Amino acid sequence: MDIASFLLIAVTAWLVLRMRYQRARIALLGHHLAGLQLERGMETLTQGYTRAIHEASEARQIQVLESFAQTERTVAAQAQSLADAMQRESEQATRMSMLPFCVPYAERFLPAPTRDFRALLRIHAAGLRHVVDNESRLGPKDRAYHLSAELYLLQHSCHWYCKSRSVADARLALRHQVKHQQALDAVSETTRSAYLAWLRGPG
């Protein structure tokens, strides 16, 4: 077998393995999202906040923002439900690679550079609840700004778990014109400090 044929077979096998691995992760997360309206609620809020910003008067902006109060509470509650549901999954099934690209089954043979998605979901759920409950006494516009970032970061984490860190970065930039670091800088201090500790890992 010549080198070109060997490389073609190796690349094809790698792509098939990666596809199966990612499909399994998408199916696992999708199973827990199936009974929730979390994705729809997140989309309603992110689109609604954008619409509010483009309102002509500040009074109208605030009126629109305040109309999403129930949706915000629902999203926060459902993020907690997702976090609780994922706790029942095994650690091996919920480990995430810290590498920028997908390495199928890295959690099995490279456990050190991985983190637990279950812990990350708990961070997101707590952060969303913190901002929704407005424990920092933010005004409506500042609160919506921080909530948008919380939602973007949660979405990024789900894409990272299902695909890879680089894919999550690209989707965040394409869909919302926001970089990962920008989202991280804009979330609450509660979320940011816990997220950075999760990134650093134990030690």
C-alpha positions as a Markdown table, in Angstrom:
| # | Residue | x | y | z |
|---|---|---|---|---|
| 1 | Met | 0.0 | 0.0 | 0.0 |
| 2 | Asp | 1.5 | 3.4 | -1.0 |
| 3 | Ile | 1.6 | 6.3 | 1.5 |
| 4 | Ala | -1.2 | 8.2 | -0.3 |
| 5 | Ser | -3.6 | 5.3 | 0.0 |
| 6 | Phe | -2.7 | 4.7 | 3.6 |
| 7 | Leu | -3.2 | 8.4 | 4.5 |
| 8 | Leu | -6.5 | 8.5 | 2.7 |
| 9 | Ile | -7.7 | 5.4 | 4.7 |
| 10 | Ala | -6.4 | 6.9 | 7.9 |
| 11 | Val | -8.1 | 10.2 | 7.4 |
| 12 | Thr | -11.4 | 8.6 | 6.4 |
| 13 | Ala | -11.3 | 6.4 | 9.5 |
| 14 | Trp | -10.6 | 9.4 | 11.6 |
| 15 | Leu | -13.5 | 11.4 | 10.2 |
| 16 | Val | -15.9 | 8.5 | 10.6 |
| 17 | Leu | -14.8 | 8.0 | 14.2 |
| 18 | Arg | -15.1 | 11.7 | 15.0 |
| 19 | Met | -18.6 | 11.9 | 13.4 |
| 20 | Arg | -19.8 | 9.0 | 15.5 |
| 21 | Tyr | -18.3 | 10.4 | 18.7 |
| 22 | Gln | -19.8 | 13.8 | 18.1 |
| 23 | Arg | -23.2 | 12.3 | 17.2 |
| 24 | Ala | -23.2 | 10.4 | 20.5 |
| 25 | Arg | -22.6 | 13.6 | 22.4 |
| 26 | Ile | -25.2 | 15.5 | 20.5 |
| 27 | Ala | -27.7 | 12.7 | 21.2 |
| 28 | Leu | -26.9 | 12.7 | 24.9 |
| 29 | Leu | -27.3 | 16.4 | 25.4 |
| 30 | Gly | -30.3 | 16.4 | 23.1 |
| 31 | His | -32.0 | 13.7 | 25.2 |
| 32 | His | -31.9 | 15.9 | 28.2 |
| 33 | Leu | -33.0 | 19.0 | 26.3 |
| 34 | Ala | -35.9 | 17.2 | 24.6 |
| 35 | Gly | -38.3 | 17.8 | 27.5 |
| 36 | Leu | -37.3 | 21.4 | 28.0 |
| 37 | Gln | -38.0 | 24.6 | 26.2 |
| 38 | Leu | -34.5 | 26.0 | 27.1 |
| 39 | Glu | -33.2 | 26.5 | 23.6 |
| 40 | Arg | -36.4 | 28.3 | 22.5 |
| 41 | Gly | -36.3 | 30.5 | 25.6 |
| 42 | Met | -32.7 | 31.4 | 25.0 |
| 43 | Glu | -33.4 | 32.4 | 21.5 |
| 44 | Thr | -36.4 | 34.5 | 22.6 |
| 45 | Leu | -34.3 | 36.4 | 25.1 |
| 46 | Thr | -31.3 | 37.0 | 22.8 |
| 47 | Gln | -33.5 | 38.2 | 20.0 |
| 48 | Gly | -35.7 | 40.2 | 22.3 |
| 49 | Tyr | -32.7 | 42.0 | 24.0 |
| 50 | Thr | -31.4 | 42.9 | 20.5 |
| 51 | Arg | -34.8 | 44.3 | 19.5 |
| 52 | Ala | -35.0 | 46.3 | 22.7 |
| 53 | Ile | -31.7 | 48.0 | 22.1 |
| 54 | His | -33.0 | 49.3 | 18.7 |
| 55 | Glu | -36.1 | 50.9 | 20.3 |
| 56 | Ala | -36.1 | 54.7 | 19.8 |
| 57 | Ser | -36.6 | 55.8 | 23.4 |
| 58 | Glu | -35.0 | 54.5 | 26.6 |
| 59 | Ala | -38.5 | 54.2 | 28.2 |
| 60 | Arg | -39.5 | 51.9 | 25.4 |
| 61 | Gln | -36.3 | 49.9 | 25.7 |
| 62 | Ile | -37.0 | 49.3 | 29.4 |
| 63 | Gln | -40.6 | 48.4 | 28.7 |
| 64 | Val | -39.6 | 45.8 | 26.2 |
| 65 | Leu | -36.8 | 44.4 | 28.5 |
| 66 | Glu | -39.2 | 44.1 | 31.4 |
| 67 | Ser | -41.7 | 42.1 | 29.3 |
| 68 | Phe | -39.2 | 39.2 | 29.3 |
| 69 | Ala | -39.2 | 38.7 | 33.1 |
| 70 | Gln | -41.2 | 35.4 | 33.0 |
| 71 | Thr | -39.1 | 34.0 | 30.1 |
| 72 | Glu | -35.9 | 34.9 | 32.1 |
| 73 | Arg | -37.2 | 33.0 | 35.1 |
| 74 | Thr | -38.2 | 30.0 | 33.0 |
| 75 | Val | -34.8 | 29.9 | 31.2 |
| 76 | Ala | -33.0 | 30.0 | 34.6 |
| 77 | Ala | -35.1 | 27.2 | 36.0 |
| 78 | Gln | -34.7 | 25.1 | 32.9 |
| 79 | Ala | -30.9 | 25.6 | 32.9 |
| 80 | Gln | -30.9 | 24.3 | 36.4 |
| 81 | Ser | -33.1 | 21.3 | 35.3 |
| 82 | Leu | -30.6 | 20.5 | 32.6 |
| 83 | Ala | -27.7 | 20.7 | 35.0 |
| 84 | Asp | -29.5 | 18.4 | 37.5 |
| 85 | Ala | -30.4 | 15.9 | 34.8 |
| 86 | Met | -26.8 | 15.8 | 33.5 |
| 87 | Gln | -25.5 | 14.9 | 37.0 |
| 88 | Arg | -27.0 | 11.4 | 36.4 |
| 89 | Glu | -24.6 | 10.8 | 33.5 |
| 90 | Ser | -21.2 | 9.2 | 34.0 |
| 91 | Glu | -18.1 | 11.2 | 34.4 |
| 92 | Gln | -16.6 | 9.5 | 31.3 |
| 93 | Ala | -19.6 | 10.6 | 29.2 |
| 94 | Thr | -19.4 | 14.2 | 30.3 |
| 95 | Arg | -15.6 | 14.9 | 30.1 |
| 96 | Met | -14.6 | 17.6 | 27.7 |
| 97 | Ser | -11.3 | 18.0 | 26.0 |
| 98 | Met | -9.4 | 21.2 | 26.6 |
| 99 | Leu | -7.7 | 20.9 | 23.2 |
| 100 | Pro | -9.0 | 23.3 | 20.5 |
| 101 | Phe | -10.0 | 20.4 | 18.2 |
| 102 | Cys | -12.0 | 17.3 | 18.7 |
| 103 | Val | -10.0 | 14.2 | 19.7 |
| 104 | Pro | -12.5 | 11.3 | 19.9 |
| 105 | Tyr | -12.5 | 9.5 | 23.2 |
| 106 | Ala | -9.7 | 11.7 | 24.6 |
| 107 | Glu | -11.3 | 11.4 | 28.0 |
| 108 | Arg | -10.4 | 7.7 | 28.0 |
| 109 | Phe | -6.7 | 8.0 | 27.2 |
| 110 | Leu | -5.9 | 11.7 | 27.9 |
| 111 | Pro | -7.9 | 12.4 | 31.1 |
| 112 | Ala | -5.6 | 15.2 | 32.4 |
| 113 | Pro | -6.5 | 17.8 | 29.7 |
| 114 | Thr | -10.2 | 17.3 | 30.2 |
| 115 | Arg | -12.9 | 19.0 | 32.3 |
| 116 | Asp | -16.4 | 17.9 | 33.5 |
| 117 | Phe | -19.3 | 19.3 | 31.6 |
| 118 | Arg | -21.6 | 18.5 | 34.5 |
| 119 | Ala | -19.6 | 21.0 | 36.7 |
| 120 | Leu | -19.7 | 23.6 | 33.9 |
| 121 | Leu | -23.5 | 23.3 | 33.6 |
| 122 | Arg | -23.8 | 23.9 | 37.4 |
| 123 | Ile | -21.8 | 27.1 | 37.0 |
| 124 | His | -24.0 | 28.3 | 34.2 |
| 125 | Ala | -27.2 | 27.5 | 36.1 |
| 126 | Ala | -26.0 | 29.4 | 39.2 |
| 127 | Gly | -24.8 | 32.3 | 37.1 |
| 128 | Leu | -28.1 | 32.7 | 35.3 |
| 129 | Arg | -30.0 | 32.5 | 38.5 |
| 130 | His | -27.8 | 35.1 | 40.0 |
| 131 | Val | -28.4 | 37.6 | 37.2 |
| 132 | Val | -32.1 | 36.8 | 36.8 |
| 133 | Asp | -32.7 | 37.3 | 40.6 |
| 134 | Asn | -30.7 | 40.6 | 40.1 |
| 135 | Glu | -28.7 | 40.1 | 43.3 |
| 136 | Ser | -26.3 | 42.9 | 42.2 |
| 137 | Arg | -29.2 | 45.4 | 41.8 |
| 138 | Leu | -28.6 | 46.1 | 38.1 |
| 139 | Gly | -30.7 | 48.4 | 36.0 |
| 140 | Pro | -32.8 | 46.8 | 33.2 |
| 141 | Lys | -30.3 | 47.5 | 30.4 |
| 142 | Asp | -27.2 | 46.4 | 32.4 |
| 143 | Arg | -29.1 | 43.3 | 33.6 |
| 144 | Ala | -30.0 | 42.4 | 30.0 |
| 145 | Tyr | -26.4 | 42.9 | 28.9 |
| 146 | His | -25.1 | 40.5 | 31.5 |
| 147 | Leu | -27.9 | 38.0 | 30.8 |
| 148 | Ser | -27.1 | 38.0 | 27.1 |
| 149 | Ala | -23.5 | 37.1 | 27.9 |
| 150 | Glu | -24.6 | 34.4 | 30.3 |
| 151 | Leu | -26.7 | 32.8 | 27.5 |
| 152 | Tyr | -23.9 | 33.2 | 24.9 |
| 153 | Leu | -21.5 | 31.5 | 27.2 |
| 154 | Leu | -23.9 | 28.6 | 28.0 |
| 155 | Gln | -24.5 | 28.1 | 24.3 |
| 156 | His | -20.7 | 28.1 | 23.7 |
| 157 | Ser | -20.2 | 25.4 | 26.4 |
| 158 | Cys | -22.9 | 23.2 | 24.8 |
| 159 | His | -21.3 | 23.5 | 21.4 |
| 160 | Trp | -17.9 | 22.8 | 22.9 |
| 161 | Tyr | -19.1 | 19.7 | 24.6 |
| 162 | Cys | -20.8 | 18.4 | 21.4 |
| 163 | Lys | -18.2 | 19.4 | 18.9 |
| 164 | Ser | -15.0 | 21.2 | 20.0 |
| 165 | Arg | -13.7 | 24.4 | 21.5 |
| 166 | Ser | -12.7 | 25.8 | 18.1 |
| 167 | Val | -16.2 | 25.0 | 16.6 |
| 168 | Ala | -17.8 | 26.6 | 19.7 |
| 169 | Asp | -15.7 | 29.8 | 19.2 |
| 170 | Ala | -16.6 | 30.0 | 15.5 |
| 171 | Arg | -20.3 | 29.5 | 16.1 |
| 172 | Leu | -20.4 | 32.2 | 18.8 |
| 173 | Ala | -18.7 | 34.6 | 16.5 |
| 174 | Leu | -20.8 | 33.7 | 13.5 |
| 175 | Arg | -24.2 | 33.7 | 15.2 |
| 176 | His | -23.8 | 36.6 | 17.6 |
| 177 | Gln | -20.7 | 38.5 | 16.4 |
| 178 | Val | -19.2 | 37.9 | 19.9 |
| 179 | Lys | -15.8 | 36.4 | 20.8 |
| 180 | His | -15.5 | 33.9 | 23.6 |
| 181 | Gln | -13.4 | 36.3 | 25.7 |
| 182 | Gln | -15.9 | 39.1 | 25.2 |
| 183 | Ala | -18.7 | 36.9 | 26.5 |
| 184 | Leu | -16.6 | 35.8 | 29.5 |
| 185 | Asp | -15.7 | 39.4 | 30.3 |
| 186 | Ala | -19.4 | 40.4 | 30.2 |
| 187 | Val | -20.9 | 37.7 | 32.5 |
| 188 | Ser | -21.3 | 38.3 | 36.2 |
| 189 | Glu | -18.3 | 38.0 | 38.5 |
| 190 | Thr | -20.1 | 35.0 | 40.0 |
| 191 | Thr | -20.0 | 33.1 | 36.7 |
| 192 | Arg | -16.6 | 34.4 | 35.5 |
| 193 | Ser | -14.7 | 33.4 | 38.7 |
| 194 | Ala | -16.2 | 30.0 | 38.8 |
| 195 | Tyr | -15.7 | 29.5 | 35.0 |
| 196 | Leu | -12.0 | 30.5 | 35.2 |
| 197 | Ala | -11.5 | 28.1 | 38.1 |
| 198 | Trp | -13.1 | 25.3 | 36.0 |
| 199 | Leu | -10.8 | 26.1 | 33.1 |
| 200 | Arg | -7.7 | 25.9 | 35.4 |
| 201 | Gly | -8.8 | 22.6 | 36.7 |
| 202 | Pro | -7.9 | 21.0 | 40.1 |
| 203 | Gly | -4.6 | 21.9 | 41.7 |
